[in-house]
Amino acid sequence: MGLELNIILAYAVGLILLYVVGWILLIPLKWIIRLVWNSILGGIMLFVINIIGGIWGISLVINPLSAVIAGVLGMPGVILLLLLKYVL
């Protein structure tokens, strides 16, 4: 009887540890997914602004710095780039 209880306790502790490790690894995954989503939206916004904005003379240069700003901040980053270009 004592040996079976030890095995059950070992499985229970193992499952709890597996849950905790999975939860700890899930948090950075959410940040990565959010960064990828913002990068996609920022890149699309840069592309759309250059295509549609070209009609009215509005354009943004797509270089590594603007891509990083648009990628990290998403659509607010693109708006920030527009404000920096046309206000300053």
C-alpha positions as CSV (number, residue, x, y, z in Angstrom):
1,M,0.0,0.0,0.0
2,G,2.7,2.5,0.9
3,L,4.5,2.0,-2.5
4,E,1.3,2.7,-4.4
5,L,0.7,5.9,-2.5
6,N,4.3,7.1,-3.3
7,I,3.7,6.5,-7.0
8,I,0.4,8.4,-6.9
9,L,2.1,11.3,-5.1
10,A,4.9,11.3,-7.6
11,Y,2.5,11.4,-10.5
12,A,0.5,14.3,-8.8
13,V,3.7,16.3,-8.2
14,G,4.8,15.6,-11.8
15,L,1.5,16.9,-13.2
16,I,1.6,20.0,-11.1
17,L,5.2,20.7,-12.2
18,L,4.2,20.1,-15.8
19,Y,1.3,22.6,-15.4
20,V,3.5,25.2,-13.8
21,V,6.3,24.9,-16.5
22,G,3.7,25.0,-19.3
23,W,2.2,28.2,-17.8
24,I,5.6,29.8,-17.5
25,L,6.4,29.0,-21.1
26,L,3.0,30.2,-22.4
27,I,3.5,33.8,-21.2
28,P,6.5,34.5,-23.6
29,L,4.6,32.8,-26.4
30,K,1.7,35.4,-26.0
31,W,4.3,38.2,-26.3
32,I,5.8,36.7,-29.5
33,I,2.3,36.2,-31.1
34,R,1.5,39.8,-30.2
35,L,4.7,41.1,-31.7
36,V,4.2,39.1,-34.9
37,W,0.6,40.4,-35.2
38,N,1.7,44.0,-34.7
39,S,4.5,43.5,-37.3
40,I,2.0,42.2,-39.9
41,L,-0.4,45.0,-39.2
42,G,2.4,47.6,-39.2
43,G,3.8,46.3,-42.5
44,I,0.4,46.3,-44.1
45,M,-0.3,49.8,-42.9
46,L,3.1,51.1,-44.3
47,F,2.3,49.4,-47.7
48,V,-1.3,50.8,-47.8
49,I,-0.2,54.3,-46.8
50,N,2.4,54.3,-49.6
51,I,-0.1,53.1,-52.2
52,I,-3.1,55.1,-51.3
53,G,-1.3,58.1,-49.8
54,G,0.7,58.4,-53.1
55,I,-2.4,59.9,-54.6
56,W,-2.3,62.8,-52.1
57,G,1.5,63.0,-51.9
58,I,1.7,61.2,-48.5
59,S,4.3,58.5,-48.3
60,L,6.6,56.9,-45.7
61,V,10.1,55.5,-46.4
62,I,10.3,51.8,-45.6
63,N,13.7,51.2,-44.0
64,P,14.8,49.0,-41.1
65,L,14.0,51.7,-38.5
66,S,10.5,52.4,-39.7
67,A,9.9,48.7,-40.1
68,V,11.0,48.1,-36.5
69,I,8.8,51.0,-35.2
70,A,5.8,49.8,-37.2
71,G,6.5,46.2,-36.1
72,V,6.8,46.8,-32.4
73,L,4.1,49.4,-32.1
74,G,1.8,48.3,-34.9
75,M,-0.7,50.8,-36.2
76,P,0.1,53.5,-33.5
77,G,3.7,53.2,-34.7
78,V,2.7,54.0,-38.3
79,I,0.7,57.0,-37.1
80,L,3.7,58.1,-35.0
81,L,5.9,57.8,-38.2
82,L,3.4,60.0,-40.1
83,L,3.3,62.6,-37.4
84,L,7.1,62.7,-37.1
85,K,7.5,63.1,-40.9
86,Y,4.8,65.8,-41.4
87,V,4.9,67.7,-38.1
88,L,8.7,67.9,-37.7
